């Protein structure tokens, strides 16, 4: 007797087989200190950037001011995207939105390529104190964006989108072995 006849065809197995595991991971995340830490870090960066744009760059030379002003709207867009994502996670934590709604594309992060790159780090030859502060803030902002983008893919992405996640890679290898 062939036992393969009793097994479902892998093509017929729904892709959300791991839904309960993903749901548990999501609940664990929104109730963790990590979410609170991300909120605190974004709040600090936003406050620092707003203070800098309010008065911090006025002491620099004209070319530095122009570089900073050219990056201002992109910095703000990065912050807006991160705030939107964190707000959805907070709504999920407070049970004002469900996980199905939270994973919808309108609640996911916009890719950095769509936002435009922050290019301040390419100006490593400028060493004024105010410009170095701005460069540090933008590097921190990009780093936080990258961290949250990886988290977003890990929590909401398909198994295939989670490359680099060892559990996801193992699941994908197992799935591939049966297809």
Residue, then its C-alpha position, 0 to 999 in steps of 0.5 A: x500500500x502506498x502511503x502517498x495516496x493518503x497525503x494531501x497534494x502540497x499544491x492543495x495545502x493552503x499557504x496559510x498553514x503556519x497562520x497560527x504560528x504567525x499569529x502567535x509571533x505577532x501577538x508576542x511581538x505587540x505585547x513585548x518590550x520591543x514594540x515599546x522600545x521602537x516607539x521610544x526610539x522613533x519618538x526620540x529621533x522624531x523629536x531630535x530631527x524636528x529640533x534640528x530642522x527648527x534651529x540646528x542647521x541655521x549655523x551651517x554654511x550655505x551648501x550644508x543648509x542646501x543639502x540638509x533642506x534637500x533631505x528634510x522632506x525625505x526624513x519626514x516621510x521616513x518618520x511618517x511611514x514608521x509612525x504609521x506602522x507603529x500605530x498599526x501595531x499599537x492598534x493590534x496590541x489594543x485589539x482595535x484591529x485584527x491581524x488580518x487587517x494589520x497585514x494589508x498592504x496599506x498598513x505595511x511599510x513603503x519600500x525605501x526605493x519608493x521613498x527615495x534614499x537619504x544621501x547625507x552619508x555620502x557627504x563625509x567630507x563635511x565635518x561641521x558639528x551641525x552637519x555631523x549631527x544631522x548625518x548621525x540622525x539620518x543614519x539612525x533613522x535609516x537604521x531604524x527603518x531597516x530594522x522595522x522593515x525586516x521586522x515587518x517582513x518577518x511578521x507579515x511577509x510570506x515565508x518566501x519573503x523572509x529569507x535570512x530568517x532561519x525558521x522561514x528558510x527551513x520551512x521553505x526547504x521542507x515545502x520545496x521537498x514536497x513540491 
